[in-house]
Amino acid sequence: MIYLPPIFFFLFSLMFFGVWRLERTRPHLGLFGCAFLLVALGTFVQVIFVPADIGQNAVLSAVLYVAGVLFFSHGVLIRSGRKLPYWFHALFMIAIVGSTFYYYYIERNLFYRIYIINLGIGAIFLATALQARFLLRGHSGDKLLFWLILALGLHFFPRTIMTAERMATSPVIEFSAGSFWLVLQFTISVIGVITGIGLLAVTFMDMIAELRKERDTDSLTGLANRRLFSRHVETMMGRGRSLEKPMCFAMIDVDHFKLYNDVYGHAAGDEALKHVAGTIKATLRHSEDMAARIGGEEFALFFYDCTTEQAGQLLERLREQIAALKIEHEGSLASGVLTISVGVAELENNEDFESLYRRADVSLYSSKATGRDQVTLA
C-alpha cells in the first residue's frame, strides 16, 4: 500500500512527459510532468527512508514536495498565459523548508512540521486558485481545472488536522504501522489518481477546444469564419425575435484591395487585413455582437440590440478609423491607403438570414457603385 502513491505519481509523470513530446506548443504539460515526478520522489524518499537521518529525510522530502507543487502551480497559470511572481515561489520554498529545518534541528517538534508542510502546500494551491479564478469564465476544461486546484488546496486542512489528532493519541512508531497510516496512504493514492486523470481530461478538452477554434476561426485575422458567424447570427436572431430586439447585419469590403496587393505585395496585404480585422473587432460592443472574415477582403458584422441608425453611426466611425490607419510599408508609415465600403441592413419581421444577407450585400454594392469609401443603409 505504501508504494502505491509514488508509483501512481511516477506513471502520471511519464504520461505528461509523453504528451508533452507530442505537443511541444504546450509547455505546461512538461511542468505537470515535473510536478508529478518531484512528488513521486518526495513520497519515495519517505517510503524507503533514504537518507536514513530523520532530519535530512524531512528536509529533502519537503524540498521535493514544495518544488512539485510549485511546478504544478506554474504550469496551471502559464497554460493561460499568466504566472505568479518568482518571489512567490521563493517565499514558499524558503518558509516551508526553512521551518521544517528549524523544527527538527533547532526546536524539535513533529506536530509543527506536519502542520507547516501540509498547510503550506494547501496555501500554495489556494493562492494558485485565487490567481486562476479567471478560469471560471472559460470553457469546461478551464472550469474543471479551477475546481480541481481549489479542491486540492482545501483538502489539506481537514487531512492535516485529522493526522495531527491521530498522532497525538498514538506513539509515532505505532502510528506509522497502524491502519490510519495505511488509509492515509490509500487516500493520497486516490487523490493523486484523481488529480492526474483530471489534468489529462483538461488537456484533452484543450485540444478539442483548439480544434474547434481552428475549424471556426479565420487563421489570418483570428475573426470568426463564415460557418461560425452564420451559426451565431441565426442563434441571436432566434433570441432577439423572442425579446423583440432590433438587429443589424453589415457587409464590409476593403476597396481596391487587389491593387493594394499588386503595389505592396501579398505579405503587406495580409498585414493590412490584420489591421483592418483588429479595427473591426474593436467595434464590437458585447458578446452578442460578432465580426467575421467571409472572403479574401470581405468582412461581416452582426449587431444585436442595435437599430439601423445606431449601426450606421458605429460603421461610419469604423470607416473613419480604417481610413486613418497607419500601416508600415517597406520601412515607412503610410496612412489613408485603405478605405472600406459598407452595406448594412436591419432585420425585418419574419425575415431569414439569407434574405438579410442579400439586402446587406445589395447595400454594399450600392456603396461600391457610387464611389466607395462610404456606408449605405438598406
URRAVEN-V725652 format. One record per backbone hydrogen bond with DSSP energy under -1.0 kcal/mol. NH is the residue of the N-H (numbers start at 1). CO is the residue of the C=O. E is the energy in kcal/mol with one decimal. If there is no record, write none. Layout:
nh=NH co=CO e=E
nh=NH co=CO e=E
This chain:
nh=4 co=1 e=-1.3
nh=7 co=3 e=-1.7
nh=8 co=4 e=-2.9
nh=9 co=5 e=-2.7
nh=10 co=6 e=-2.3
nh=11 co=7 e=-2.3
nh=12 co=8 e=-2.3
nh=13 co=9 e=-1.9
nh=14 co=10 e=-2.2
nh=15 co=11 e=-2.1
nh=16 co=12 e=-2.5
nh=17 co=13 e=-2.4
nh=18 co=14 e=-2.3
nh=19 co=15 e=-2.5
nh=20 co=16 e=-2.3
nh=21 co=17 e=-1.9
nh=23 co=19 e=-1.7
nh=26 co=23 e=-2.0
nh=29 co=26 e=-1.8
nh=31 co=27 e=-1.5
nh=32 co=28 e=-2.3
nh=33 co=29 e=-2.1
nh=34 co=30 e=-2.2
nh=35 co=31 e=-2.5
nh=36 co=32 e=-2.5
nh=37 co=33 e=-2.1
nh=38 co=34 e=-2.7
nh=39 co=35 e=-2.2
nh=40 co=36 e=-2.4
nh=41 co=37 e=-2.4
nh=42 co=38 e=-2.3
nh=43 co=39 e=-2.5
nh=44 co=40 e=-2.3
nh=45 co=41 e=-2.6
nh=46 co=42 e=-1.4
nh=47 co=43 e=-2.3
nh=48 co=44 e=-2.7
nh=50 co=45 e=-1.3
nh=57 co=53 e=-2.7
nh=58 co=54 e=-2.6
nh=59 co=55 e=-2.5
nh=60 co=56 e=-2.7
nh=61 co=57 e=-2.5
nh=62 co=58 e=-1.8
nh=63 co=59 e=-2.3
nh=64 co=60 e=-2.3
nh=65 co=61 e=-2.7
nh=66 co=62 e=-2.6
nh=67 co=63 e=-2.4
nh=68 co=64 e=-2.3
nh=69 co=65 e=-2.3
nh=70 co=66 e=-2.5
nh=71 co=67 e=-2.4
nh=72 co=68 e=-2.2
nh=73 co=69 e=-2.8
nh=74 co=70 e=-2.6
nh=75 co=71 e=-2.5
nh=76 co=72 e=-2.5
nh=77 co=73 e=-1.8
nh=78 co=74 e=-2.6
nh=79 co=75 e=-1.4
nh=80 co=77 e=-1.4
nh=81 co=78 e=-1.4
nh=82 co=77 e=-2.7
nh=88 co=85 e=-1.1
nh=89 co=85 e=-1.0
nh=90 co=86 e=-2.5
nh=91 co=87 e=-2.8
nh=92 co=88 e=-2.1
nh=93 co=89 e=-2.3
nh=94 co=90 e=-2.7
nh=95 co=91 e=-2.6
nh=96 co=92 e=-2.6
nh=97 co=93 e=-2.2
nh=98 co=94 e=-2.1
nh=99 co=95 e=-1.8
nh=100 co=96 e=-2.1
nh=101 co=97 e=-2.4
nh=102 co=98 e=-2.4
nh=103 co=99 e=-2.8
nh=104 co=101 e=-1.2
nh=105 co=101 e=-2.7
nh=106 co=102 e=-1.8
nh=107 co=102 e=-2.9
nh=109 co=103 e=-3.0
nh=113 co=109 e=-1.6
nh=114 co=110 e=-2.3
nh=115 co=111 e=-2.5
nh=116 co=112 e=-2.9
nh=117 co=113 e=-2.3
nh=118 co=114 e=-1.9
nh=119 co=115 e=-2.4
nh=120 co=116 e=-1.9
nh=121 co=117 e=-1.9
nh=122 co=118 e=-2.4
nh=123 co=119 e=-2.1
nh=124 co=120 e=-1.7
nh=125 co=121 e=-2.1
nh=126 co=122 e=-2.3
nh=127 co=123 e=-2.7
nh=128 co=124 e=-2.2
nh=129 co=125 e=-2.5
nh=130 co=126 e=-2.4
nh=131 co=127 e=-2.2
nh=132 co=128 e=-1.9
nh=133 co=130 e=-1.0
nh=135 co=132 e=-2.3
nh=136 co=133 e=-1.7
nh=137 co=134 e=-1.9
nh=138 co=135 e=-1.9
nh=143 co=139 e=-2.1
nh=144 co=140 e=-2.4
nh=145 co=141 e=-2.1
nh=146 co=142 e=-2.3
nh=147 co=143 e=-2.3
nh=148 co=144 e=-1.9
nh=149 co=145 e=-2.3
nh=150 co=146 e=-2.5
nh=151 co=147 e=-2.4
nh=152 co=148 e=-2.2
nh=153 co=149 e=-2.3
nh=154 co=150 e=-2.6
nh=155 co=151 e=-2.2
nh=157 co=154 e=-1.3
nh=159 co=155 e=-1.6
nh=160 co=156 e=-2.1
nh=161 co=157 e=-2.0
nh=162 co=158 e=-2.5
nh=163 co=159 e=-2.3
nh=164 co=160 e=-2.5
nh=165 co=161 e=-2.4
nh=166 co=162 e=-2.2
nh=167 co=163 e=-2.3
nh=168 co=164 e=-1.6
nh=175 co=171 e=-2.9
nh=176 co=172 e=-2.4
nh=178 co=175 e=-1.1
nh=182 co=178 e=-1.3
nh=183 co=179 e=-2.6
nh=184 co=180 e=-2.6
nh=185 co=181 e=-2.3
nh=186 co=182 e=-2.4
nh=187 co=183 e=-2.6
nh=188 co=184 e=-2.3
nh=189 co=185 e=-2.1
nh=190 co=186 e=-2.5
nh=191 co=187 e=-2.8
nh=192 co=188 e=-2.5
nh=193 co=189 e=-2.5
nh=194 co=190 e=-2.8
nh=195 co=191 e=-2.6
nh=196 co=192 e=-2.6
nh=197 co=193 e=-2.9
nh=198 co=194 e=-2.6
nh=199 co=195 e=-2.6
nh=200 co=196 e=-2.3
nh=201 co=197 e=-2.6
nh=202 co=198 e=-2.3
nh=203 co=199 e=-2.4
nh=204 co=200 e=-2.3
nh=205 co=201 e=-2.3
nh=206 co=202 e=-2.5
nh=207 co=203 e=-2.0
nh=208 co=204 e=-2.3
nh=209 co=205 e=-2.7
nh=210 co=206 e=-2.4
nh=211 co=207 e=-2.3
nh=212 co=208 e=-2.4
nh=213 co=209 e=-2.3
nh=214 co=210 e=-2.6
nh=215 co=211 e=-2.0
nh=216 co=212 e=-2.2
nh=217 co=213 e=-1.5
nh=218 co=223 e=-3.5
nh=222 co=218 e=-2.4
nh=224 co=291 e=-1.4
nh=225 co=216 e=-2.5
nh=229 co=225 e=-2.5
nh=230 co=226 e=-2.7
nh=231 co=227 e=-1.9
nh=232 co=228 e=-2.5
nh=233 co=229 e=-2.8
nh=234 co=230 e=-2.3
nh=235 co=231 e=-1.9
nh=236 co=232 e=-2.7
nh=237 co=233 e=-2.6
nh=238 co=234 e=-1.8
nh=239 co=235 e=-2.0
nh=240 co=236 e=-3.4
nh=241 co=237 e=-2.2
nh=242 co=238 e=-1.4
nh=243 co=239 e=-1.3
nh=245 co=240 e=-2.9
nh=248 co=303 e=-2.4
nh=249 co=345 e=-2.9
nh=250 co=301 e=-3.0
nh=251 co=343 e=-3.2
nh=252 co=299 e=-3.0
nh=253 co=341 e=-2.5
nh=254 co=297 e=-1.9
nh=255 co=339 e=-2.4
nh=260 co=256 e=-1.7
nh=261 co=257 e=-2.4
nh=262 co=258 e=-2.2
nh=263 co=259 e=-2.3
nh=264 co=260 e=-2.8
nh=265 co=261 e=-2.2
nh=269 co=265 e=-1.9
nh=270 co=266 e=-2.6
nh=271 co=267 e=-1.9
nh=272 co=268 e=-2.4
nh=273 co=269 e=-2.3
nh=274 co=270 e=-1.7
nh=275 co=271 e=-1.8
nh=276 co=272 e=-2.5
nh=277 co=273 e=-2.8
nh=278 co=274 e=-2.5
nh=279 co=275 e=-2.0
nh=280 co=276 e=-2.6
nh=281 co=277 e=-2.8
nh=282 co=278 e=-1.6
nh=283 co=280 e=-1.5
nh=284 co=281 e=-1.4
nh=289 co=286 e=-1.1
nh=290 co=302 e=-1.8
nh=292 co=300 e=-2.4
nh=293 co=224 e=-2.1
nh=294 co=298 e=-1.7
nh=295 co=298 e=-1.4
nh=299 co=252 e=-2.9
nh=300 co=292 e=-2.4
nh=301 co=250 e=-2.3
nh=302 co=290 e=-2.6
nh=303 co=248 e=-2.9
nh=305 co=246 e=-1.1
nh=306 co=246 e=-2.1
nh=311 co=307 e=-2.7
nh=312 co=308 e=-2.7
nh=313 co=309 e=-1.9
nh=314 co=310 e=-2.2
nh=315 co=311 e=-2.7
nh=316 co=312 e=-2.2
nh=317 co=313 e=-2.0
nh=318 co=314 e=-2.0
nh=319 co=315 e=-2.6
nh=320 co=316 e=-1.9
nh=321 co=317 e=-2.2
nh=322 co=318 e=-2.4
nh=323 co=319 e=-2.0
nh=324 co=320 e=-1.2
nh=325 co=322 e=-1.2
nh=327 co=334 e=-2.6
nh=329 co=332 e=-3.8
nh=332 co=329 e=-1.6
nh=334 co=327 e=-2.2
nh=341 co=253 e=-2.6
nh=342 co=374 e=-2.6
nh=343 co=251 e=-2.4
nh=344 co=376 e=-2.3
nh=345 co=249 e=-2.6
nh=347 co=247 e=-3.0
nh=351 co=348 e=-1.8
nh=356 co=352 e=-2.1
nh=357 co=353 e=-2.9
nh=358 co=354 e=-2.2
nh=359 co=355 e=-2.2
nh=360 co=356 e=-2.1
nh=361 co=357 e=-2.3
nh=362 co=358 e=-2.5
nh=363 co=359 e=-1.9
nh=364 co=360 e=-2.1
nh=365 co=361 e=-2.3
nh=366 co=362 e=-1.6
nh=367 co=363 e=-1.9
nh=368 co=364 e=-2.1
nh=369 co=365 e=-2.2
nh=370 co=366 e=-1.3
nh=372 co=367 e=-2.5
nh=376 co=342 e=-2.5
nh=378 co=344 e=-3.1
